[in-house]
Amino acid sequence: MLKLDSLLAFVTTAESSSISEAARRLQISKSVASERLAELERNVGATLLHRSTRKLTLTEDGIAFLERAKRILREVSEATAEVSERRGELVGPLRIAAPVSFGILHLASALNSFLSQNPRIELSLDLDDRFVGAADGFDAIIRHGPLPDGWIAKRFAPSRRILVASPDYLKKNGAPGTIGDLERHRGIIYSNRGASDWRFRQAGRWSVVRPGTIMRVNNGIIMRDAALEGLGIALLPTFIFLI
């Protein structure tokens, strides 16, 4: 007998080409994901995946089975949603991706309220600053800043990025009066973009500033705290320090 959990493990593994990544997305252990895949293969009587130490690929049977498995999961999801709509409630899995700092500072409380009102939702929240897309299996993706062409987006709220520093740092090192002055200061740099991310528009032209770097880190909250400690200047979105 085919189980939906096993079908979901197979489809997620096929889409991510990794049992470990599939387990992470499904929020289960790698061993559980492997057991579900093995159970599915026993039930269908065929090997669906080629496993090796270097990569994971679909067999011919796996390729043929994948589309049917997707269709089964889609139909179950649609049927559940249809019944829920008739009853006036939200039910089922919901996968959301969001940046780490925004998720911690703002999204958590909103989702807690949402889940309290919709207790039959099965939420999976993935906080990661890497850029993900719908192909990664998410129902909704929250991002700050420009999006790739072709994306359908709804604007939640405005947000700007501003250079910030502590009063102690500015007292010791002076406040920069021009863009050129910034190069003589210590920068707390967001490592996912690098020092070249300090770009400013003046008179219709973009200028790139590369300050001396005291810290590179891929988390805005740590950058904010470093700036508060007087370590340097940070370029941060307003949602990190206007709470």
Summary of the structure (lengths in Angstrom):
residues: 243
radius of gyration: 23.4
end to end distance: 51.4
largest distance: 72.8
contacts: 642
relative contact order: 0.10
helix: 47%
strand: 21%
